Amino acid sequence: MINLWSYNGKRKIQTHIGLYQPTFVDLTKRNGKERFEQIRNAVESGDTSSLLELAFLPMYGNDDDIDRKEFVKDIIRFETELLKKDPTKELLVAATMIMSNKILD
């Protein structure tokens, strides 16, 4: 996963054992605020299929796009509202906090 800064390094590494060629997911090219609104609207319509993506939204875009701490707080507030309605969403809040640890630190 590439977040906050684009990665332009090696994408393939040849070793004596074989070729290591991981799949890179560049989150810097994604718009977190826009995607957050899409997920909120989907949840209001009853579609909860993208909830897990909430944990990764703070890593979308590059560092200059938004105030990340406030964005994480907005996401956690939304997840907390979901948690009040459905206690099974507890791990979602925990996952977001874990993924955002360095941002909130």
Residue pairs with C-beta under 8 A, 6 or more apart in sequence:
1 24
1 25
1 27
1 56
1 59
2 24
2 25
2 26
2 27
2 28
3 27
3 28
3 59
3 60
4 28
4 59
4 62
4 63
5 28
5 62
5 63
6 26
6 28
6 62
7 24
7 26
11 21
11 22
11 24
12 19
12 20
12 21
13 19
13 20
13 21
14 20
27 56
27 59
27 60
27 61
28 60
28 61
28 62
30 60
30 61
31 60
31 61
31 65
32 57
32 58
32 59
32 60
32 61
32 65
32 66
32 71
33 61
33 65
33 66
33 71
35 53
35 57
35 60
36 54
36 57
36 71
36 74
36 75
36 78
38 50
39 50
39 51
39 53
39 54
39 57
40 78
42 48
42 49
42 50
43 51
43 82
51 82
51 89
51 92
52 92
52 95
54 75
54 78
54 79
54 92
54 96
55 92
55 95
55 96
55 98
55 99
56 99
57 71
57 75
58 68
58 71
58 72
58 75
58 96
58 99
58 100
58 103
59 99
68 100
68 103
69 103
69 104
72 96
72 100
72 103
72 104
75 96
75 100
76 93
76 96
76 97
79 89
79 92
79 93
79 96
80 93
82 89
82 92
83 89
83 90
83 92
83 93
97 104
